[in-house]
Amino acid sequence: MSRLAEGTRLRLADENVWSGLGDEVVILDLASSSYLGLDDVGAAVWGALAEPCTVGELEARLAAEYEVDPAELGRDLRSFLSDLVDRGLVVLDEEDSQAIP
């Protein structure tokens, strides 16, 4: 699992096929030929990643939108983003982006 720093800049991978369904998003992972469904919070993260942004920017956006403990938000967001990166659905935007090996 990738560990992501606050300054890690991420974006959606170019090869994604996805569609919004109400407040949710369905993604076709072409590499594994599997589908991934995202709830409203996951869909908000996915939509934000349409433009490159940092983990810290995403965290601030979600904290402003949802009532959640900041520590829990940080843990859950990094875990979710790491899973998306590991699946190849989200990629580091720049070579100098701050990923922790």
Stockholm file with secondary structure:
# STOCKHOLM 1.0

chainA/1-101         MSRLAEGTRLRLADENVWSGLGDEVVILDLASSSYLGLDDVGAAVWGALAEPCTVGELEARLAAEYEVDPAELGRDLRSFLSDLVDRGLVVLDEEDSQAIP
#=GR chainA/1-101 SS CCEECTTCEEEECTTCEEEEETTEEEEEETTTTEEEEECHHHHHHHHHTTSCEEHHHHHHHHHHHSCCCHHHHHHHHHHHHHHHHHHTSEEESSTTCCEEC
#=GC SS_cons         CCEECTTCEEEECTTCEEEEETTEEEEEETTTTEEEEECHHHHHHHHHTTSCEEHHHHHHHHHHHSCCCHHHHHHHHHHHHHHHHHHTSEEESSTTCCEEC
//
